[in-house]
Amino acid sequence: MSDLNNPTNNPANESLGLPKSNNFLLDIAPLLLTVIIMAVQFLYFKEISAHVPLIIGVMITGLFVRLRHGKWMDMENYMYKIVKIGLPATVVLLSVGALIAAWIVAGTVPTILYYGFGWFSPGSFLFSVCLLCSIVSVATGTSWGTLGTVGLALMGIGEGLGIPAAMTCGAIVSGAFFGDKMSPLSDTTNLTPAVAEIGLWEHIKGMLPTTIPAMVIALAIYAYLGMDYTNTVADTSRIDAIRDNMLAHYNISLITLIPAVVVIGAAILKFPALPTLLIGTLIASVIAVFSQGVSVHELFKILLDGYKSTTGLEIVDKLLSKGGIMSMTWVTVLTILALSFVGSLEYYGTLRAIKEKVRKVVKGRLGLALTSYGVTIGVGVTTADVYTTLTLSGRIMKDRYTDLGYSRTNLTRATEDCGTLLSPLIPWNMGGAFVAGAMGVATLTYAPYSFACWLSPLFGLLWAVTGVFFPKASKAELEHTNKPAHWEGA
């Protein structure tokens, strides 16, 4: 039996932390001070990295622990237990880096882009952009990577086709963050169920009722908006240049799509994420050697450090120069630091104090949903860091869902709907700041056209009100958490 399934070792058991202080302001003081430091980092210094503020946050919490006569080592040991929950997700992220590099050098990503760019016409552009970005993002598990590569290319193509930049950017964001949310390769998709202590595939299945209808409606709106540009005279020279360049430097064929087909098939069959990634990487590596002429020595270096494209066409080289295990260190370190910070807060008693407030207020299904939305959006707005948002929201709300007998898939869905999808719509959040900086379009300008991002939470509220697609906790889920449905916590 693992530590997490043992009630005496479960990090959710607040008796392992400091005694109650009976002073709510004192309990939440480390969180408030850290939020102020993050605000300085994001809003004043204009930096989108939360690494240093999180480290300072751990130090601040440690000082408060000492002020209340606690021991740093006790807090540190508790932090490691929380970090342990997220370790599978970090290993998956490192494997994703190798997978992306392998898919590029094997020609898988170039093939997807080659055929994808062939869809474009002025009338179908917005629809095709959203669909292509969603495919690329699901296949690679990264919204930022999709935005910084395919997204940039599509912005230029949209300009040539006469499509307003705000509409193009909105379609790109909708597709990229849809893929990020639903991909088993995504950092947020792996982190969110980890902190709520449920399975990856249960989490992905639980998101379908909000994500699919939101995406279908978004695609319908993009198709409708595109009708106004059907008769526009388009300059397709940039599209043709990109496709010709890829065709000249890669063997484009159905064979190169095999790694993507295998990974998608494994996902449908609910294979564990890590072996799925490793199999996808292995197949792509074999194709790279035998179809693209890459040496084994060169392949090993690419899997570690990423692929460097040298086709001579700047836009293609920027699109395809990425991946590698080392490329994921930024996000894996941030994930570990976010989990460490949350662990320190949980030991100190911050999360327990907030949970007690939530327990007194939340009595039913709609209250659960509204509180989850409020906590996630509130943390996202105040900390501006999506990883801290997902981690804090999950740890604060997970027990209350079990208390009332509802599945935690409802929680992880709400957390991703309001954390992952709303991140690019908040100007000072990591997501919004990155998109605005990379695309050159102000956040509040493209946000109204990012239909899939803000429609998904609305569907979540609809299911919470009606009770449809808001499942009760299964017997297996209740047994895994070691708590009956009526458990009211410490």
Secondary structure, DSSP 8 states (H G I E B T S, - for coil): --GGGSTTT-TT-GGGS----S-HHHHHHHHHHHHHHHHIIIIIS-----HHHHHHHHHHHHHHHHHTT--HHHHHHHHHHHHHHHHHHHHHHHHHHHHHHHHHHHTHHHHHHHHHHTT--TTTHHHHHHHHHHHHHHHH--HHHHIIIIIHHHHHHHHHHT--HHHHHHHHHHHHHHHHHH-TT-HHHHHHHHHHT--HHHHHHHHHHHHHHHHHHHHHHHHHHHGGGTT-----HHHHHHHHHHHHHS--SGGGGHHHHHHHHHHHTT--HHHHHHHHHHHHHHHHHHHS---HHHHHHHHHH-B---SS-HHHHHHH-B--GGGGHHHHHHHHHHHHHHHHHHHHTHHHHHHHHHHHH--SHHHHHHHHHHHHHHHHHHH--HHHHHHHHHHHHHHHHHHTTB-HHHHHHHHHHHTTTTGGGSTTSHHHHHHHHHH-S-HHHHGGG-HHHHHHHHHHHHHHHH-TT--B--HHHHHHTT--TT----
